[in-house]
Amino acid sequence: MRQLLRITATFALALVFSAGMAFGQSNTSTVDQTGEDHSADVIQNGGNNTVDLEQADTDLSDGVTNNMEANVRQKFSGNEAYIDQKGEAGLIGPGKSTADADVDQVGNNNFLDLEQGPFFGKHSADIDQLGNNNTVRLRSSNGGGEANVYFEGNQNKLVRSNSSGQILSGEKVVQKNGSGRTQFIDVTVDGNANKIGADQQNGNGTDELTIDIVGSENFVPTYQGAKSGDIDITVADGYDNFLKAIQTGNNSTATIDLNGMSDGNQAVINQSSAGNTATITVDGMSNTATVQQQ
């Protein structure tokens, strides 16, 4: 069942925290919330500002559902946001935690590090970056997850980190899930020379990935390691893009569409296991299409 993008909950005992507005440059806002049912809102206008926001449930045995919501708005360039939402450990039924993060960054050279999980009942992320040379580092685990990412600009990156939190530049965002719930990633790109990818590892569940691109010279590697998956990549009027879909599960579908005058692009689909479908549609000149199924 598809998880909703936004999760809004109001409770009599909810803790609501507003960090307020920070104007000017080189400001730092730190929010640390522990307990249950948190909401945090941080707005910064100016350059070189930093947000450090952590929401956590420290009582892992009370069985109470913990709902977390983080909203961050940063305007101008050189800003950084670090958001960590931590849930309850392995509880089932009404004791599951949920998390929702909504981040808007407008300007150049901005950075977002968002981690959700582990052990959420469900979690979602809605991320918008408008500008050039921005970076999103996203990691989520467990629970049914959904991430919506929008880039408008050039040389932006959606990358992943390793277990030590180090950025692996140009590699893929990781979405892991051992619960069997469906995971979703939707990425929209309007610009050139961006590095966009996704690594979905759902075990016995299903993954869905959609990437829509208007632009050129974008690098788009994707991977799904779920029981079954669906990858849909579309490019409109772009050239010299590299698009790759790898799927290892059964009954998976991969579709790459090069529409309009899309020239000089490379489209690759690799599928292993059984019952898979691969489709590459090309409209343009000097494009290369490769499909491997085994």
C-alpha positions as CSV (number, residue, x, y, z in Angstrom):
1,M,0.0,0.0,0.0
2,R,1.5,3.4,-1.0
3,Q,2.5,5.5,1.9
4,L,1.2,9.1,2.0
5,L,3.7,11.9,1.2
6,R,2.8,14.0,4.1
7,I,2.0,12.7,7.6
8,T,0.3,15.2,9.9
9,A,-0.8,14.4,13.4
10,T,-2.1,16.6,16.2
11,F,-2.2,15.3,19.8
12,A,-3.0,16.9,23.1
13,L,0.4,16.1,24.4
14,A,2.3,17.1,21.2
15,L,5.4,19.1,21.6
16,V,5.6,21.9,19.1
17,F,8.9,23.7,18.6
18,S,9.6,26.7,16.3
19,A,13.2,27.8,16.0
20,G,11.9,31.0,14.5
21,M,13.6,33.1,11.9
22,A,17.3,33.7,11.5
23,F,18.2,36.6,9.3
24,G,21.7,37.4,8.0
25,Q,24.7,35.2,7.4
26,S,26.6,32.5,9.2
27,N,23.8,31.7,11.7
28,T,23.3,28.3,13.3
29,S,20.0,26.8,14.5
30,T,20.2,23.7,16.7
31,V,17.0,21.7,17.6
32,D,17.2,18.6,19.7
33,Q,13.9,16.9,20.5
34,T,13.5,13.7,22.4
35,G,10.3,11.9,23.5
36,E,7.1,11.6,21.5
37,D,5.2,13.6,18.8
38,H,7.5,16.4,17.7
39,S,7.2,19.2,15.2
40,A,10.1,21.5,14.3
41,D,10.1,24.5,11.9
42,V,13.3,26.3,11.0
43,I,13.5,29.3,8.6
44,Q,16.8,31.0,7.7
45,N,17.2,33.8,5.3
46,G,20.8,34.6,4.4
47,G,24.0,32.8,3.3
48,N,26.2,30.2,5.0
49,N,23.7,29.3,7.6
50,T,23.4,25.9,9.3
51,V,20.5,23.8,10.7
52,D,21.2,20.9,13.0
53,L,18.0,19.1,13.8
54,E,17.5,15.8,15.6
55,Q,14.3,14.1,16.6
56,A,14.5,10.9,18.6
57,D,12.4,8.6,20.8
58,T,14.6,7.5,23.7
59,D,12.1,5.2,25.3
60,L,12.0,2.1,23.0
61,S,9.8,0.0,25.2
62,D,6.7,2.1,25.9
63,G,4.9,1.0,22.7
64,V,3.6,4.5,22.0
65,T,3.5,5.7,18.4
66,N,5.9,8.6,17.9
67,N,5.1,11.0,15.1
68,M,7.9,13.4,14.0
69,E,7.7,16.3,11.6
70,A,10.6,18.5,10.5
71,N,10.2,21.6,8.2
72,V,13.3,23.5,7.1
73,R,13.4,26.6,4.8
74,Q,16.8,28.1,3.8
75,K,17.2,31.0,1.3
76,F,20.4,32.2,-0.4
77,S,23.7,30.3,-0.9
78,G,26.1,28.2,1.1
79,N,23.5,26.8,3.5
80,E,23.6,23.4,5.2
81,A,20.9,21.4,6.8
82,Y,21.5,18.2,8.9
83,I,18.3,16.3,9.9
84,D,18.2,13.0,11.8
85,Q,14.9,11.4,12.6
86,K,15.1,8.3,14.8
87,G,12.3,5.9,15.6
88,E,11.4,3.1,17.9
89,A,13.3,-0.2,17.7
90,G,11.3,-2.9,15.9
91,L,7.9,-2.4,17.5
92,I,4.8,-3.6,15.7
93,G,1.2,-2.6,15.6
94,P,0.3,0.9,17.1
95,G,3.8,1.4,18.5
96,K,5.4,2.2,15.2
97,S,7.0,5.6,14.6
98,T,6.4,7.8,11.6
99,A,8.5,10.7,10.2
100,D,8.0,13.4,7.7
101,A,10.7,15.9,6.5
102,D,10.0,18.8,4.2
103,V,13.0,20.8,3.1
104,D,13.3,23.8,0.7
105,Q,16.7,25.3,-0.2
106,V,16.9,28.2,-2.6
107,G,20.3,29.3,-3.8
108,N,23.6,27.9,-4.9
109,N,26.0,25.5,-3.1
110,N,23.5,24.3,-0.6
111,F,23.7,20.9,1.2
112,L,21.2,18.6,2.8
113,D,22.0,15.5,4.9
114,L,18.7,13.7,5.8
115,E,18.6,10.4,7.7
116,Q,15.3,8.7,8.6
117,G,15.1,5.5,10.6
118,P,15.7,2.8,11.4
119,F,12.6,1.1,12.7
120,F,9.9,3.6,11.4
121,G,6.4,2.4,10.6
122,K,6.6,4.8,7.6
123,H,8.5,7.8,6.6
124,S,8.5,10.4,3.9
125,A,10.8,13.2,2.5
126,D,9.8,16.1,0.3
127,I,12.9,18.0,-0.9
128,D,13.2,21.0,-3.2
129,Q,16.5,22.5,-4.2
130,L,16.5,25.5,-6.6
131,G,19.9,26.7,-7.7
132,N,23.2,25.3,-8.9
133,N,25.8,22.9,-7.4
134,N,23.5,21.8,-4.6
135,T,23.8,18.4,-2.9
136,V,21.3,16.0,-1.3
137,R,22.5,13.1,0.8
138,L,19.6,10.9,1.8
139,R,19.5,7.7,3.8
140,S,16.4,5.8,5.0
141,S,15.9,2.3,6.4
142,N,13.0,0.1,7.5
143,G,9.3,1.0,7.2
144,G,7.5,2.0,4.0
145,G,9.3,5.0,2.7
146,E,8.7,7.7,0.1
147,A,11.1,10.4,-1.1
148,N,10.2,13.2,-3.5
149,V,13.1,15.3,-4.8
150,Y,13.0,18.3,-7.1
151,F,16.1,19.9,-8.6
152,E,16.0,23.1,-10.7
153,G,19.5,24.2,-11.8
154,N,22.8,22.8,-12.9
155,Q,25.4,20.5,-11.5
156,N,23.3,19.3,-8.6
157,K,23.8,15.9,-6.9
158,L,21.7,13.3,-5.3
159,V,24.3,11.0,-3.6
160,R,24.6,8.4,-0.9
161,S,26.8,8.0,2.1
162,N,28.5,5.0,3.6
163,S,28.0,3.7,7.2
164,S,30.4,6.3,8.5
165,G,28.5,9.2,7.0
166,Q,31.1,10.0,4.3
167,I,29.8,11.2,1.0
168,L,30.5,8.9,-1.9
169,S,30.3,11.6,-4.6
170,G,28.3,10.8,-7.7
171,E,26.9,7.5,-6.3
172,K,23.4,6.8,-5.3
173,V,21.0,7.5,-2.6
174,V,20.2,4.5,-0.5
175,Q,16.7,3.4,0.5
176,K,16.6,0.1,2.6
177,N,13.6,-1.7,3.9
178,G,13.3,-5.1,5.5
179,S,9.6,-4.9,6.2
180,G,8.3,-5.7,2.8
181,R,6.4,-2.5,2.4
182,T,6.6,-0.7,-0.9
183,Q,9.2,2.1,-1.3
184,F,8.9,5.1,-3.6
185,I,11.4,7.5,-5.0
186,D,10.3,10.3,-7.3
187,V,12.9,12.7,-8.8
188,T,12.3,15.6,-11.1
189,V,15.3,17.4,-12.7
190,D,15.2,20.7,-14.7
191,G,18.8,21.4,-15.6
192,N,22.1,20.2,-16.9
193,A,25.1,18.2,-15.7
194,N,23.3,16.8,-12.6
195,K,24.2,13.5,-10.9
196,I,21.1,11.6,-10.0
197,G,20.7,8.1,-8.7
198,A,18.9,5.7,-6.4
199,D,19.7,2.5,-4.7
200,Q,16.6,0.7,-3.4
201,Q,17.1,-2.5,-1.4
202,N,13.7,-3.8,-0.3
203,G,14.3,-7.5,0.2
204,N,11.0,-9.2,-0.1
205,G,9.1,-6.1,-0.9
206,T,8.5,-3.9,-4.0
207,D,10.3,-0.8,-5.1
208,E,9.1,2.0,-7.4
209,L,11.4,4.6,-8.9
210,T,10.5,7.5,-11.3
211,I,13.0,10.0,-12.7
212,D,11.9,12.8,-15.1
213,I,14.6,15.0,-16.7
214,V,14.5,18.1,-18.8
215,G,18.2,18.9,-19.6
216,S,21.5,17.5,-20.9
217,E,24.7,15.8,-19.7
218,N,23.0,14.3,-16.7
219,F,24.4,11.1,-15.1
220,V,21.7,8.7,-13.8
221,P,22.6,5.3,-12.4
222,T,19.8,3.4,-10.7
223,Y,19.6,0.0,-8.9
224,Q,16.8,-2.1,-7.4
225,G,17.5,-5.1,-5.3
226,A,13.9,-5.9,-4.3
227,K,11.8,-8.9,-4.9
228,S,10.2,-6.9,-7.7
229,G,10.6,-3.4,-9.0
230,D,9.6,-0.7,-11.4
231,I,12.0,1.9,-12.8
232,D,10.8,4.6,-15.2
233,I,13.2,7.2,-16.5
234,T,12.1,9.9,-19.0
235,V,14.2,12.5,-20.7
236,A,12.7,15.3,-22.7
237,D,14.8,17.3,-25.3
238,G,18.1,16.5,-23.8
239,Y,21.5,15.3,-25.1
240,D,24.5,13.4,-23.8
241,N,22.7,11.9,-20.9
242,F,23.8,8.6,-19.4
243,L,20.9,6.5,-18.1
244,K,21.2,3.1,-16.5
245,A,18.7,0.8,-14.8
246,I,19.8,-2.4,-12.9
247,Q,17.2,-4.8,-11.5
248,T,17.9,-8.1,-9.7
249,G,14.3,-9.2,-8.8
250,N,11.7,-11.2,-10.6
251,N,8.8,-9.7,-12.5
252,S,10.4,-6.3,-12.7
253,T,9.9,-3.6,-15.3
254,A,12.3,-1.0,-16.5
255,T,11.4,1.7,-19.0
256,I,13.6,4.4,-20.5
257,D,12.0,7.0,-22.8
258,L,14.0,9.6,-24.8
259,N,11.5,12.0,-26.1
260,G,11.6,15.1,-28.3
261,M,14.9,15.9,-29.9
262,S,17.0,13.8,-27.5
263,D,20.4,13.3,-29.1
264,G,23.6,11.5,-28.2
265,N,22.2,9.7,-25.1
266,Q,23.1,6.3,-23.7
267,A,20.4,4.1,-22.3
268,V,21.2,0.8,-20.5
269,I,19.0,-1.8,-18.9
270,N,20.4,-4.8,-17.1
271,Q,18.0,-7.3,-15.6
272,S,18.7,-10.7,-13.9
273,S,16.2,-13.3,-12.7
274,A,12.9,-14.2,-14.4
275,G,9.7,-12.6,-15.8
276,N,11.2,-9.1,-16.4
277,T,10.3,-6.5,-19.0
278,A,12.6,-3.9,-20.5
279,T,11.6,-1.1,-22.8
280,I,13.7,1.7,-24.4
281,T,12.0,4.2,-26.7
282,V,14.2,6.7,-28.6
283,D,13.2,9.8,-30.5
284,G,16.3,11.7,-31.7
285,M,19.7,11.1,-33.3
286,S,22.9,9.3,-32.3
287,N,21.5,7.6,-29.3
288,T,22.7,4.2,-27.9
289,A,20.3,1.6,-26.4
290,T,21.5,-1.5,-24.6
291,V,19.4,-4.2,-23.0
292,Q,20.8,-7.3,-21.2
293,Q,18.6,-9.9,-19.6
294,Q,19.9,-13.1,-17.9
